[in-house]
Amino acid sequence: MPFENVYRVETINVTMGTEVVNLMLKHGWKLLDISTTAYWDTPQLQTSSSFFVMGATKQIYENYSFHTAQSEYDKHKWDDFTDGQDGSSFFD
């Protein structure tokens, strides 16, 4: 995808997991970059965070936004949590 076609860019922290990124990729988003930021919390402790940078055209973004992917993933996680192996609810 040429950069002039990029309508929306989302930066997603790796700690959210790759599931949301995979959902976005399945719906046409493109992985533009993976970046890492390092910083010092204290003189003895360095911390780093990694991010996926995702891009989409206007059409793809309007059909499947980051928030749509996140909601779909959260619903799937909730369904897995509430469904027992015997089909009963976790709370039954």
N, C-alpha and C positions, 0 to 999 in steps of 0.2 A: 504494500500500500504506500503510494507516494505521500510524503509528509503534508503536501498541500491538501490532501483528502482527509487528514485527521481533523475531526470535529471535536472530539472529547478525549481527554487524557485522565486516567485515574492512577493514583499511586497506592498500592496495596501492601501493607506490612506482611512479611512472610509469616509472622506468628499467627495470622488468621488462617493459615493453612493454604494448601494449593487447590483445595476443592473449589473455592469461589473463582479462582483464576481459570481452572479447567472448564467450569461452566461458561465463563465469558469466552474462552477460546472456542468452545463448541458452537457459540452463537455469533461467531465472526470477528470478535475482538482480536487484535494482534498484540503480541508481546513486543514492546519497543525496547525495553532495557531491563536488566536486573542490576540493582545498585546496592551498595553497602555503605553505611555511614558509621564511623567509629568516633567515639568521644570518651573523655575521661570523667567518670563519676567522682572519683577521688584520686589523689596522687598515685594510689596503688591499684586502682581498678579501672580497666578500660572496658567499655561496653560498646557493642555494635548492633546495628539494626539493618536488616536487609529488606528491600522493597522490590516488587514487581511493578513496572511501569507499563500500563496497558493503553492502547489507543483504538478508537473506533471512528468510522465514518458517521455522518449525521443519521443516515438510515439505520445502521446497526445500533447506534446509541438509542434512537427513539423506539426501536423494537425490543431492545434488551439492555437496560442500563446496569450499572454496578449495583444499584439498590435492588433491582429485580433479581440479580444473581445472588446477592446476599440474603434476600428474603427466601428464595428457593432453597438455598443451602440451610438456612435456619429452620425452615419447615421440615426438611428432610432429617435434620438432626433431631428435631422434636419428635417426629414420627418414629425414629429409631429408638428414642428414649422411652416413649410411651407404649410401644408394642412389645408384649411379652412373647416368648417363643411359642406359647400355646395360643396366641392370638388375643390374650387378655391384656388389659391395660396394666401398666406398671403400678397404678394406684389401686387396682382391684384387690 
